[in-house]
């Protein structure tokens, strides 16, 4: 009987429970909303990034590296005429072909790799991009 009296003496609170409402994910938003959220790049337009064009790679023993000099030739892992990689901060974002404009070299972009997902890559290539083919 002591338990019954203790239960009667405890004040009871009325609780209201309602389902949790989360903000929609970016992929669930209409295009106009995404443009408003992600499209305002004005704050980061002046951020400098390292852009690298990679013709190819090669592994050499230190002995051969120390022997490099003027007119040395290094054999790369690509054939002449193959696309070059365009890397931004070490991440490949595009491929292109080397062009000569006057006395300068340049890269004509022929294929852009788009991000696999906004929240980050899950599996697949470690660079987080997939071939767009355009």
C-alpha positions in Angstrom: 0.0 0.0 0.0 2.9 2.3 0.5 3.7 2.2 -3.2 0.2 3.3 -4.1 0.4 6.3 -1.7 3.8 7.3 -3.2 2.4 7.2 -6.7 -0.5 9.4 -5.7 1.8 11.9 -4.1 4.1 12.3 -7.2 3.0 15.2 -9.3 2.3 14.2 -12.9 3.3 16.3 -15.8 1.4 16.3 -19.1 3.9 15.9 -22.0 3.2 16.7 -25.6 5.1 14.7 -28.1 5.3 15.7 -31.7 7.3 14.3 -34.6 10.7 16.0 -35.3 10.8 18.2 -38.4 14.2 18.4 -40.2 15.2 21.0 -42.7 15.1 19.5 -46.3 18.3 18.2 -47.7 19.9 20.2 -50.6 19.0 17.5 -53.1 15.3 17.7 -52.1 15.2 21.5 -52.6 13.9 23.0 -55.8 16.5 24.3 -58.2 15.8 27.9 -57.4 16.4 27.3 -53.7 19.7 25.5 -54.3 20.8 28.5 -56.4 20.1 30.7 -53.5 21.9 28.5 -51.0 24.9 27.4 -53.1 24.9 29.8 -55.9 26.2 32.8 -54.0 29.9 32.4 -54.6 30.7 36.1 -54.2 32.3 35.4 -50.8 34.9 33.0 -52.2 35.6 34.3 -55.7 38.9 35.8 -54.6 40.2 32.6 -52.9 43.4 31.6 -54.7 43.7 27.9 -55.6 46.6 25.9 -57.0 45.9 24.9 -60.6 48.2 22.2 -62.1 48.3 20.7 -65.5 49.8 17.2 -65.5 51.3 15.8 -68.7 52.1 12.5 -67.1 54.2 10.9 -64.3 57.3 8.9 -64.0 59.2 7.1 -61.2 63.0 7.5 -61.2 65.6 6.3 -58.8 67.3 9.1 -56.9 70.5 8.4 -58.8 68.8 9.2 -62.1 67.1 12.3 -60.6 70.5 13.6 -59.5 71.8 13.1 -63.1 69.1 15.3 -64.7 70.3 18.3 -66.5 69.7 20.5 -69.5 68.2 18.5 -72.4 67.5 15.5 -70.2 64.5 13.5 -71.4 62.1 11.9 -68.9 59.8 9.2 -70.2 56.2 9.7 -69.0 53.4 7.2 -68.4 51.3 8.7 -71.3 51.6 8.8 -75.0 51.9 12.0 -77.0 48.5 13.4 -77.9 46.7 11.8 -74.8 44.7 14.2 -72.7 46.4 16.1 -69.9 44.9 16.3 -66.4 43.8 19.6 -64.9 44.1 19.5 -61.1 42.8 22.1 -58.6 44.3 21.8 -55.2 45.5 18.3 -56.1 42.1 17.1 -57.2 41.5 16.2 -60.9 38.6 18.3 -62.1 39.0 18.1 -65.9 41.0 16.8 -68.8 42.1 18.7 -71.9 44.6 19.0 -74.7 47.7 21.1 -74.9 47.4 24.1 -77.3 49.9 26.7 -78.4 48.8 30.3 -78.5 51.5 32.6 -79.8 54.6 31.8 -77.7 52.5 30.4 -74.8 51.2 27.0 -73.9 47.6 26.5 -72.8 45.1 23.8 -72.1 41.8 23.4 -74.0 39.4 21.7 -71.7 37.7 18.8 -73.4 36.1 17.0 -70.4 34.9 18.3 -67.0 34.5 15.9 -64.1 31.5 16.9 -62.0 31.3 16.2 -58.2 29.6 12.8 -57.4 27.7 14.3 -54.5 27.6 17.5 -52.5 28.1 15.8 -49.2 31.2 14.0 -50.4 32.3 11.0 -52.3 31.2 7.6 -51.0 33.3 4.9 -52.5 34.5 4.9 -56.1 37.4 7.2 -57.1 39.2 8.8 -54.2 39.0 12.3 -55.9 35.2 12.5 -55.4 34.5 13.3 -59.0 32.9 11.3 -61.8 33.3 11.6 -65.5 30.8 13.9 -67.0 31.9 13.3 -70.6 31.0 16.8 -72.0 
